[in-house]
């Protein structure tokens, strides 16, 4: 039961010189009707920091792994650990919950090669904290140079001639294509010239045939042509038409082939 009475009534009370541990505060209020029920308040006093702890690196403090894994865990007998603050080198600090550290080792964020310190502060639920620090080194990544062994020598011995053969085939194909292109242009030119000559020769032949037909037709105005002469005119006209169609067809086929 409360043992100290305050008149007039107070609304706050400073309590000092309490030892660490759990305490109870009892309050009873009185008004014109008398004393009320007693209220009980429990509180804990914790002025001690968490127990000292160490930081250990899985695989050692020197590693070529840019994200090393660390182990640390602090204890506090009175209130327990609330959270951790972590600072790596010159980077900003960050907070980790106690649940994360209790359940699994912690993998650090990506680190560049070099030597640096890690500082971990363990805070209890009263705000007291204990520091732990360690130095670690991230080694540069292994060299990417490949040592040539017997197996690779055999592979290169097969691969190099194969590449050379393929290169030679490509050069031959390019040379053949170029020669074929030049030959095609030459054939096109010669064909064009032959076509021109053929046109001229056919035009001359056509003109001669037409002259023969005109002569026979002129004779018709002076006298009646014989059946043989009429037949010759008809045959000449037919032969002229057939020859012209044949020449045009052959020229068209040649042009189509050389394109």
C-alpha positions as CSV (number, residue, x, y, z in Angstrom):
1,X,0.0,0.0,0.0
2,X,1.2,3.6,-0.6
3,X,3.0,4.9,2.5
4,X,3.7,8.5,1.6
5,X,0.9,11.2,1.5
6,X,1.3,14.4,-0.5
7,X,-0.9,17.4,0.4
8,X,-1.7,19.2,-1.8
9,X,-1.8,16.4,-4.4
10,X,1.1,16.1,-6.9
11,X,0.9,15.2,-10.6
12,X,4.5,14.1,-11.1
13,X,7.3,12.5,-9.1
14,X,11.1,12.2,-9.7
15,X,12.5,8.9,-8.4
16,X,16.3,8.6,-8.2
17,X,19.0,6.2,-7.0
18,X,17.1,3.1,-8.1
19,X,19.1,0.0,-8.7
20,X,18.8,-1.9,-12.0
21,X,15.9,-4.3,-12.1
22,X,12.1,-4.3,-12.0
23,X,10.1,-1.9,-9.8
24,X,6.5,-1.2,-9.0
25,X,4.9,2.2,-8.4
26,X,1.7,2.3,-6.3
27,X,-0.7,5.3,-6.4
28,X,-3.9,5.9,-4.4
29,X,-6.1,9.0,-4.9
30,X,-8.4,10.7,-2.4
31,X,-11.3,13.1,-3.0
32,X,-14.2,14.4,-1.0
33,X,-15.7,11.0,-0.9
34,X,-12.6,9.3,0.5
35,X,-9.8,7.1,-0.8
36,X,-10.0,5.3,-4.1
37,X,-8.6,2.0,-5.2
38,X,-4.8,1.6,-5.4
39,X,-3.3,1.6,-8.9
40,X,-0.1,-0.3,-9.7
41,X,2.5,0.6,-12.3
42,X,5.5,-1.7,-13.2
43,X,8.7,-0.3,-14.6
44,X,12.2,-1.5,-15.2
45,X,15.5,0.3,-14.6
46,X,18.4,-0.6,-16.9
47,X,21.5,1.5,-16.9
48,X,23.9,-1.2,-18.0
49,X,25.0,-1.7,-21.6
50,X,24.6,-5.1,-23.4
51,X,27.3,-7.7,-22.8
52,X,30.5,-7.3,-24.9
53,X,30.4,-9.3,-28.2
54,X,32.7,-10.1,-31.2
55,X,32.4,-9.8,-34.9
56,X,33.5,-12.9,-36.9
57,X,33.8,-13.3,-40.6
58,X,32.8,-16.6,-42.2
59,X,35.8,-17.7,-44.2
60,X,38.2,-15.3,-42.5
61,X,38.9,-11.5,-42.5
62,X,40.5,-11.7,-46.0
63,X,38.4,-12.8,-48.9
64,X,37.9,-12.2,-52.6
65,X,34.1,-12.4,-52.0
66,X,32.8,-8.8,-52.4
67,X,29.8,-9.7,-50.1
68,X,31.3,-11.4,-47.1
69,X,29.2,-13.0,-44.3
70,X,29.6,-12.0,-40.7
71,X,28.5,-13.4,-37.4
72,X,27.7,-11.3,-34.3
73,X,25.2,-11.4,-31.5
74,X,24.9,-9.4,-28.3
75,X,23.0,-10.3,-25.1
76,X,21.4,-8.1,-22.5
77,X,20.2,-9.7,-19.3
78,X,17.7,-7.1,-18.2
79,X,15.7,-5.8,-21.2
80,X,17.2,-7.7,-24.2
81,X,18.6,-6.4,-27.4
82,X,16.4,-4.1,-29.5
83,X,18.4,-3.5,-32.7
84,X,21.9,-3.0,-34.1
85,X,23.6,-0.2,-36.0
86,X,26.2,-1.1,-38.5
87,X,28.8,1.2,-40.2
88,X,31.2,-0.1,-42.8
89,X,34.2,2.1,-43.6
90,X,33.2,5.6,-44.6
91,X,29.7,4.7,-45.7
92,X,26.6,5.7,-43.8
93,X,25.4,3.5,-40.9
94,X,22.3,1.4,-41.2
95,X,20.0,-0.4,-38.8
96,X,19.3,-4.1,-38.4
97,X,16.6,-5.6,-36.3
98,X,17.5,-8.2,-33.6
99,X,15.3,-10.8,-35.3
100,X,17.5,-10.6,-38.5
101,X,20.7,-11.2,-36.6
102,X,19.3,-13.9,-34.4
103,X,17.9,-16.0,-37.2
104,X,20.7,-16.1,-39.8
105,X,24.3,-14.9,-40.4
106,X,24.3,-11.4,-42.1
107,X,25.8,-10.9,-45.6
108,X,27.3,-7.4,-46.0
109,X,26.3,-5.2,-48.9
110,X,28.6,-5.2,-52.0
111,X,32.1,-4.1,-51.1
112,X,34.9,-2.8,-53.3
113,X,38.4,-4.3,-53.0
114,X,40.4,-2.8,-50.1
115,X,40.8,-2.8,-46.3
116,X,38.2,-1.2,-44.1
117,X,36.6,-1.4,-40.6
118,X,33.2,-2.5,-39.6
119,X,31.6,-1.0,-36.5
120,X,28.5,-2.7,-34.9
121,X,26.6,-1.1,-32.0
122,X,24.1,-3.3,-30.1
123,X,21.3,-1.3,-28.4
124,X,19.1,-2.6,-25.6
125,X,15.5,-1.6,-25.1
126,X,16.6,1.1,-22.7
127,X,18.9,2.8,-25.3
128,X,22.2,1.5,-23.8
129,X,24.6,0.2,-26.3
130,X,27.9,-1.7,-26.7
131,X,30.4,-1.4,-29.5
132,X,32.2,-4.0,-31.4
133,X,34.6,-3.5,-34.4
134,X,36.7,-5.6,-36.7
135,X,39.0,-5.0,-39.7
136,X,38.5,-6.9,-43.0
137,X,40.0,-6.9,-46.5
138,X,38.3,-7.5,-49.8
139,X,40.9,-8.9,-52.2
140,X,40.9,-8.0,-55.9
141,X,39.1,-10.6,-58.1
142,X,41.4,-13.4,-59.4
143,X,43.2,-12.8,-62.7
144,X,41.2,-13.8,-65.8
145,X,44.3,-15.0,-67.6
146,X,44.0,-18.6,-68.8
147,X,46.9,-20.9,-68.7
148,X,47.2,-22.8,-71.9
149,X,47.3,-26.5,-71.3
150,X,47.8,-29.5,-73.4
151,X,44.0,-29.8,-74.1
152,X,43.8,-26.2,-75.3
153,X,46.9,-26.7,-77.4
154,X,45.2,-29.5,-79.2
155,X,42.1,-27.4,-79.7
156,X,44.0,-24.5,-81.1
157,X,46.0,-26.9,-83.4
158,X,42.6,-28.0,-84.9
159,X,40.9,-24.6,-84.8
160,X,43.6,-22.5,-86.4
161,X,43.8,-24.6,-89.7
162,X,40.0,-24.7,-89.8
163,X,39.8,-20.9,-89.5
164,X,42.5,-20.5,-92.2
165,X,40.6,-22.9,-94.5
166,X,37.3,-21.1,-94.0
167,X,39.1,-17.8,-94.7
168,X,40.6,-19.2,-97.9
169,X,37.2,-20.5,-99.0
170,X,35.7,-17.1,-98.4
171,X,38.5,-15.4,-100.4
172,X,38.0,-17.9,-103.3
173,X,34.2,-17.3,-103.3
174,X,34.8,-13.5,-103.3
175,X,37.3,-13.8,-106.2
176,X,34.9,-16.1,-108.1
177,X,32.0,-13.7,-107.5
178,X,34.1,-10.8,-108.7
179,X,35.2,-12.6,-111.8
180,X,31.7,-13.8,-112.5
181,X,30.5,-10.2,-112.1
182,X,33.1,-8.9,-114.6
183,X,32.3,-11.8,-117.0
184,X,28.6,-11.0,-116.7
185,X,29.2,-7.4,-117.5
186,X,31.3,-8.4,-120.5
187,X,28.7,-10.8,-121.7
188,X,26.0,-8.1,-121.3
189,X,28.1,-5.7,-123.3
190,X,28.9,-8.2,-126.1
191,X,25.2,-9.3,-126.2
192,X,24.1,-5.7,-126.4
193,X,26.5,-5.2,-129.3
194,X,25.4,-8.5,-131.0
195,X,21.8,-7.4,-130.5
196,X,22.5,-4.1,-132.2
197,X,24.2,-5.8,-135.1
198,X,21.4,-8.3,-135.4
199,X,18.8,-5.5,-135.5
200,X,20.7,-3.8,-138.2
201,X,21.2,-7.0,-140.3
202,X,17.5,-7.9,-139.9
203,X,16.5,-4.4,-140.8
204,X,18.5,-4.6,-144.0
205,X,17.1,-8.0,-144.8
206,X,13.6,-6.8,-144.0
207,X,14.1,-3.8,-146.3
208,X,15.3,-6.1,-149.1
209,X,12.3,-8.3,-148.8
210,X,10.0,-5.4,-148.7
211,X,11.6,-4.1,-151.9
212,X,11.0,-7.4,-153.6
213,X,7.4,-7.3,-152.5
214,X,7.0,-3.7,-153.7
215,X,8.5,-4.7,-157.1
216,X,6.0,-7.5,-157.5
217,X,3.1,-5.2,-156.4
218,X,4.2,-2.6,-158.9
219,X,4.3,-5.3,-161.6
220,X,0.7,-6.1,-160.6
221,X,-0.4,-2.6,-161.7
222,X,0.9,-3.3,-165.2
223,X,-0.1,-6.8,-165.6
224,X,-1.8,-9.6,-163.8
225,X,0.6,-11.6,-161.7
226,X,1.0,-15.3,-162.2
227,X,-0.1,-17.6,-159.5
228,X,3.5,-18.3,-158.7
229,X,4.2,-14.6,-158.2
230,X,1.2,-14.2,-156.0
231,X,2.3,-17.1,-153.9
232,X,5.8,-15.6,-153.6
233,X,4.4,-12.3,-152.3
234,X,2.3,-14.1,-149.8
235,X,5.1,-16.3,-148.7
236,X,7.6,-13.4,-148.4
237,X,5.2,-11.5,-146.1
238,X,4.6,-14.5,-143.9
239,X,8.4,-15.3,-143.7
240,X,9.1,-11.7,-142.9
241,X,6.6,-11.7,-140.0
242,X,7.7,-15.0,-138.7
243,X,11.4,-14.0,-138.8
244,X,10.7,-10.7,-137.0
245,X,8.8,-12.5,-134.2
246,X,11.5,-15.1,-133.9
247,X,14.3,-12.5,-133.7
248,X,12.5,-10.5,-131.0
249,X,11.8,-13.7,-129.0
250,X,15.5,-14.8,-129.1
251,X,16.7,-11.3,-128.1
252,X,14.3,-11.3,-125.2
253,X,15.4,-14.7,-124.0
254,X,19.1,-13.7,-124.1
255,X,18.4,-10.5,-122.2
256,X,16.5,-12.5,-119.6
257,X,19.4,-15.0,-119.1
258,X,22.1,-12.4,-118.6
259,X,20.3,-10.3,-116.1
